[in-house]
């Protein structure tokens, strides 16, 4: 079978494979068929001519807008071919989209169309039924309304796949509001104390690090700022980066001015797993990202918005260190700015991410793995690396597809509420129940009782022999038995009242 549309363009320009299974290809079918994985089967009679222009027109019509591949194609497309097509069908919506994109990309009018005019109604660049979109900015010359999530300089893309739309329908933030009302202020405050501590530990654990008390205190204090209504600026992000890192030599004073890379524990170019954009491009992209972070489009789901900001930030990698930790903090910042959570409410999303590390890696590598092919890295020993970028590398960073990242983030938000927060509240209820029961019948230190309840619960309702020995000089055996029995019965949902 032969690739068509965007897959044809991808092969023609020699681009890395960012499409995955979402390919159009010739097949023995009588009409175009769309499969569950997003691929298209195309009959031979509908195959476009093997030129960049005709393949791009076919792709726009049948596959929607893929800005990065269109940018790569339009940089190579002879302008006179596009101009001739526009003159032949000036009201055609797909040639108008190409004309609009060509002029935005080249920042000049398409040659040969000085007296060109369009008589059709405005058409949106992105189909709002297929993509999350932003406010419209109208191009009167082509009568195309650019409605991306950003602008032509930085416009991340999120497709409305069935998987993603099913997750937005959960309304996790609405559930969080209801949850906070149900549990009451006292219990909620205790649960949030746990959430802030666990989110701190979880974010460090993702990086394989157990934070010192100082590091944990600094990051927990940073999390407390997530609900403060403050627009992102370079200065603020630098301030947060400094707060997230304890080593003063790693603390930034501005966005990075040198090339960065991610590397496994393998020396040389073979160990480089990802190369973020060059410093000048990174700074430009951060301007666009901060605009998007500070002004969520009205129709963009708040959790999808948070996912876009968080993952785009980590792919841009604006600092030499601390990007991963800050990217997860930005999830909370965006949710705090949304006003859709109770004051200071925090979903322990990093806890869920840590428990689903394979899916987290998959969400990251959906972009970072093909992006690694955009730059050839050579190593001359020590820290001497050279970076040779493809000439058309920038569109992939300007127009990164973050659909997979959004799906993953919404899954983790739901898990952090449905599993971790609710479990913690359930445990706090059990803890209070057992504590009251034991306090009414036995006399032991509060710290010992708390430890015994927690360790028995964590051990599935059984108090270990090691723990019994450690408190044997302070707690009598029959009291230990009573604690174990109370926790076990409470875990089974049984009453603790005496028979």
N, C-alpha and C positions, 0 to 999 in steps of 0.2 A: 504493500500500500504506500501511496505517495503523500507526503505532507503538503498541506495547503495553508493559506492565510498566515497567521502569526507563526506557526511552526515553519512554514516555508521561508518567511522573512528571517526568523531566528537562524536558520541554516545559511541563508544567503549572506547575512552580515557576519556570520561566524560568532554569534553571541553565545554566552553560557546558557545552559538550559534552565531558565526560570519558569518555564511553562509546566513542566512535569507532565501529567497525563492530559492536561487541557489542550489537546491538539486537534486540528481539523485534518482529515485525511481522506483520500479517495477510497471508496468501498463499493462493492456490488449491491447498491441499494437504489431504490427508485426515487427517493426524496431525501432531503437532509434530515438526519436523525441525531438527536442529542442524547448521549449516554449519561448514566448516573455520575460518572467521574468528571463530567464537564467536557468530554471530547465530542467531536462531531464526525459523523460519517457522511460523506458527500458523494453523490452520484457523478459519474464522469461528465454527463451533459452540463453540469453546473460548475465545473472546474474553471477557475479564472486563468487567464494567460499567465505564463511564467515571467512576469515583470514585477518590480517592486510596486508600481502604481496599482496594477490590477489586483495583486495579492492584498495590498493594503485596503483597497475599496471592498474587496470580498470580506476581509477580516472585520472591518468596521460594521458591515451589514450583518454578519452572522455570528461574530464573536465579541462584539462590543469594543470598548476602548482599552487598549493596552498602551499606555503612554510611552513607556520606555522603548518598546519595539517600534512604535510609530516614529519616535524621535530618531532612532537609529536608521530607519528606512528613509525618512525625509532628509537626513543629512547626505544620503547617497543618491536620492532620486533626482534625475535631471529636471530642473525647474520648468523647462519648456514643455515637458510631457504633462506635468500637472496643470500648467497654464492652458494647454490645448484642451485638456479634459474639462477644465472649468468653463472655457468658452463654449464647448460643445454642449454642456449640460449645467448652466449657471445656477439652476435651482436645485440640483441634486444634493441631497442632504449630506451624503458621505464625501463627495468631492469638496463640499463647503467645509466640512470638518477638517479635511486634510489641508485645505487652503489656510484655514484659521491657524492650525498647528504649525504649518510651514512658516508663516509670517511671525508667529510668536517665537518660534525657535530661532529663526534667522534675524529677527528684529528689523525686518525691512519688508517692503511689499514684494509680492511675487512678480518677477519681471514679465512684461508682455500683457499685463492686465490693467493698464492705466485707466481705461474707460470701463472697467468691469462694474457690473451692478447686479444685485440679486433682488428678485421680486417675491421671494417666499417669506413665510412667517419665520420668526426666530425658532431655532431648534436647540435643545440642550446638548452639550457635548456628551455628558454621561447620562445614560438612561437611569432615572431615579428608581425604577423598578428593579434594576440590576445592581446598582451601586449606592453606597451612602454618599450623599452629595452635600455641597456647601452652597452659599448664596451665589446667585447668578451675576456674572459680569459680562455685559453684552458687547459683542464685536459687530458694529453696524455694517462694516464692509462685507462680511460673510454671513451676517445674520445668524451667528452662532452664539449661544449663551454658555460661556465657560462656567461650569458649576462643580468644579473639583473641590476637594477638602482643603486645598491650599491655592497656590497660584502656579504659573508656569515655571517658576524657579524651584518650588518645592511643593509637591502634591502627592502625598501618600494615597494609596488606593485600597479600598475595602469593598469587596464584592458581597452582595446580599445572597450568599449561598443558603440553601435550605438548612444546613447545619448551624450557621450563624444566626439565622432568623429564629430558629427554634430556641436558641439560647437567650436571645434578647426578649423573647416572649415570657421567659421565666420571671422577669422583673425582680431581679435579685435585690436591687436597692429598695424597692417597695417592700419586699419581704423583710429586709433589715429594719426598716422603719417599724413594721408591725411587731417584729421580734423585740425591739427595744421597748415598745409600749407594753408588751405582754409580761416581760420579766420584772419590770419595775425598776426605779432608779437605784435602789441599794444594791440589788443583785447585779444590775447592769454595770455599775461602777466597779464591782469586784471582777466581773468578767472582762471588762476593758483593761483593767490592770494586768490581768493575765495576757490579754491580746497584745498589748504593747510590748511586754516582755518576750512573748513567744515570737512576735513578728521580728523583733530585733535578733533573737537567736536564730530564727529561720533564715533571715537574709544573709547572715554571716555563714550559716551552715551550707547554704547553696554554694558558697565560695570555698567550702572545705575548711572553714576557720571557726574556732571556738573563741568568741570575743572575751577579752579581759574585762574586768569590771569597768575600767575607764572607757573602753571602746563601746561597751553596751550602754553605759550611761549617756554617752555623747549621741549615739544613734537613737536611743529612746527619746531623748530631748528633741532631736530633729523630727521624729515622727509626731511629736506633740504640736509641731508648727504646721502640719499638713492642712488644718482647717482655717488657718489664718488667710484672709482674703488678700493675697499678694500676687501681682502679675509676675510672670517669669521674666527675668532680665539676666544678662551675662553676670552682672555683679551679684545677684541673688544666687545663681547657680554656683558661682565660685564660693560664695559664703557657705552654701550647703555642702559643697565638696570638701571644704576645709573642716566642716563640722563632722563629716562622715569618716574622716581619716585622722588618725592620731599622730602619724609620723609627719613632722613639719616639712621634711624634704619631699614628701609626696603631695603637699598641698599646693594648689594652683593659684595663680594671680589673674589668669585670663584663660580663655579657650586655648587649647594646645596650638603651638606654632611649629611643631615637628611631626613627622610621620609616626604613627603608632602601629602596633600589630598585636594580635593575640597569638600565643605560642604554647604548644604542648611542651612536655619535658623532653624535647628532642632538639639538639642544637642545629642551627642552620636553617636554610629555607624550607627543608622538609618538615620542620616542626611548626611552621606558620600556618595557622588554621583560618585566620581572617585578617584582612587588611582594610581598615576603615578609610573613608575618603581623605584626600589630601587636606592639609590644614586650611588652605584658602577656601576650598569647597565646603569643608566642614563648618567653617564660620558662617558661610552663606546659608547653608542648610539649617543651621541653628537659628538664624533670624526667622526663617519660615516656620520652623517648629515652634518657636516661642510665640509667634503670632497665632498659630493654631491652638496652642495650649491655653492662651489667654482669652480666646474667643471661640468657644465651642459652637459650631453651627447648630441652629435650632433643631434640625431634624436628625442630628447625630446622637445616637444612644450614648449616655454618659460613660458607661463601661467600655464601649467601643472606642470612644474618645480617649479614655485613660490608657487603653491598650496601645493605640496608635502613638501617643506621646511617649509612653514608656519604651516601646520597642524601637521606634525611630531614634530615640535618644541613644540607646545602647548601640545601634548600628552606626550612627554618626560618630559616636565615641569622642565627644568634644574635649575630654581630659585625658591625661596620660594614665591616671589611676582613679579608681572609685566609680567608674561608669556603671557597672552592674548594680551596685548598691544604690546609687542615685536613681537608676532607671526604675527600680522597684519602689523607691520612695515617691517617685513621680506618679505612680498609680494612685497613691494615697493623696497626693497634692491635688490631682485632677478631680478625684471624688470629693475631696473636701471643698474645692471651689464650686462644685456642681450644686451644692445646697440640698442634695437629695438624700443625705444621711443625717441622723441626729447629731447634735454637737459633740465633737470629739469621738464619734463612733469610728472604730477602725476594724476593718476586715483583715484578719491575719492571713493575707494572700500568700506571703512567702512561706508560711507553714505548709499550706497546700502545695505550693510549688515544689518544696523540698520533698514532699511525699510522692510527687509525680515528676521526678527529675527527668525520666526518659521522655515524657511528653514536652517538658520545658525545653530540652535539648532539641527535640524535633521542631518545635515552633521557632527556635533560634536559627537552626540550620536550614530551614526552608528558604531563608534569604541568604544567610552567611555562606553556605556551602557553594552555591553557584557564583556568589559575589567574589569568592576567593580567586576565581579564574579571571577576574578583571585586571589583576595585577601580577606581573611576573617578578618574583623576589629572588635576588641573588645575594649570596653571603660571602664576604671576604675575610671572615674570622672575627672573633670577639664580638663587638657590637656594630660591626660595619656591614650594614645591609643596604642594598640598592633596590629601588622600586620603579618598575617600568610599567606604567599604566596603559591600558588600551585607550586609543583616542576617543572612543565612544563610551567610556566608563561612567561618566557623570549621570546620564539619564537613569541608570539603575538605582542610584542613590537618591536622585530627585523624585522618582516616581515609584518607590518601593511598594510592592503589594504586601499588605499586612493583614490579609484575611485570616491566615492560619494563626497569627499572633492574637487576633481578636477572639477567635474561637477558644483558644487555650485560656486567655485571660478571663473570659466569662465563665468557663468551666471552673477555674480556680476560685473566682469570687463566690460562685455558688457553693463550692466545697467548703470554703472557709466559713461560710455562714451555716450551711446545713449540717456539716460534720463537726467542725472544730468549735465554733462559738456555741452551738446548741449542746454539744457534748460537755463543754466546760460549764455551762449553766446547769446542766443535769448533774454533773459531779459536785458543783457547789451546793446544790440542793441536797444531795446525798451526804456530803460532808457535814452540813448543818444538822441534818436529821440524826446522824450517828453521834455527832458531838453532844447534842442535847441528851440523847439517850444514855451515853456513857457518863456524862457529867452528873446526871441525876442519880447515878448508882455507885460511882466510884470516884476516888480522889487521886488524880495524877496531874503532872505538869501539863499545861496547855501545849507547850512545844512538843512534848513527847506524844500527846494524843494526836496532834495534827500530823506528825510524822507517821505514826502507826496507821492512821486512816488512809493517808495518801499511799504509803507503800503497800498496804493490804489491797487497796483498790487497784494499784498498778500491777499487782501480782495475781489479778483475777479473783480476788476474794480470799486469798490464803496468806497468812503471815509467815514469812520464811523463818526457818530455824536460825539463820544468821542474824536476822533482825531481833528475834527473841533474846538471843544471847547478848546482843549489844545493849539492851535495856533491862537485863535481868536484875541489875543492882538497884533499879528504881521502880520497876513495875512488876507486880506479882503475877504469877502464871495464870491465875483464874481471871485476872483483868485482861491479860493479853487474849485469852480465849474469848472473853466477852466482846472485845473490840473486833476480833476476827469474825465472830458470829454475826455481829451487828452489820458490819460492812457486807458480808456475804448475803445476808438476808435483804439488805437494802438494794444490792445489785440485782437481786431476783425480783424486786418489786414487792417484797413481803413486808408486813407490818412489823415494827420493832417492839410493839407493846408486849408485855409479859403475858404468857398464857394464863 
